[in-house]
Amino acid sequence: MLYSDVYLLETAIDLGITTKASGFDVLFLACAMMTNSKLITDDKKMYDKAVDAGINAELLRETVSSP
């Protein structure tokens, strides 16, 4: 099933305000929330924001920042 960003817009805006996530991230968060799907990511910040928003999420791995 495909979802247009127009369909996700209101939820994405609300999530952006509450989580302070980036524009692209809020669309992924909104899609997971609206479809009651698990968000699978390797982005720790996105994972934390999803969990804080009550979205079922799984962190695949933590990335190590280079010095």
C-alpha positions as CSV (number, residue, x, y, z in Angstrom):
1,M,0.0,0.0,0.0
2,L,1.3,3.5,-0.8
3,Y,0.7,6.6,1.2
4,S,1.1,10.1,-0.1
5,D,2.8,12.7,2.0
6,V,-0.5,14.7,1.8
7,Y,-2.2,11.8,3.7
8,L,0.5,11.9,6.3
9,L,0.9,15.6,6.6
10,E,-1.2,16.4,9.7
11,T,0.3,13.6,11.7
12,A,3.8,14.4,10.4
13,I,3.5,18.0,11.5
14,D,2.3,17.0,15.0
15,L,5.2,14.6,15.3
16,G,7.6,17.2,14.1
17,I,6.4,19.6,16.8
18,T,6.5,17.1,19.6
19,T,9.7,15.1,18.6
20,K,11.7,17.8,16.9
21,A,12.6,15.2,14.2
22,S,13.8,16.2,10.7
23,G,11.3,16.6,7.8
24,F,12.1,13.2,6.2
25,D,12.1,11.4,9.6
26,V,8.7,12.7,10.6
27,L,7.2,11.2,7.4
28,F,8.6,7.8,8.3
29,L,7.4,8.2,11.9
30,A,3.9,9.3,10.7
31,C,3.7,6.4,8.3
32,A,4.6,3.9,11.0
33,M,2.2,5.5,13.4
34,M,-0.8,5.7,11.0
35,T,-0.4,2.1,9.8
36,N,0.4,0.7,13.2
37,S,3.6,-0.7,11.7
38,K,7.0,-1.4,13.3
39,L,9.6,1.2,12.3
40,I,12.9,-0.5,11.6
41,T,15.9,1.8,11.5
42,D,19.7,2.0,12.1
43,D,19.4,5.6,13.1
44,K,19.6,5.9,16.9
45,K,18.1,9.4,17.0
46,M,15.1,8.3,14.9
47,Y,14.7,5.2,17.0
48,D,14.7,7.3,20.2
49,K,12.2,9.7,18.8
50,A,9.9,6.9,17.6
51,V,9.9,5.2,21.0
52,D,9.3,8.6,22.8
53,A,6.3,9.1,20.5
54,G,4.9,5.6,21.3
55,I,5.8,4.1,18.0
56,N,6.8,0.4,17.9
57,A,10.4,0.6,16.7
58,E,13.5,-1.6,16.3
59,L,17.1,-0.4,16.2
60,L,19.1,-2.6,13.8
61,R,22.5,-1.4,14.9
62,E,24.2,1.6,16.4
63,T,26.5,3.4,14.1
64,V,29.9,4.5,15.4
65,S,30.9,8.1,14.6
66,S,34.4,8.6,13.2
67,P,36.7,10.9,15.2
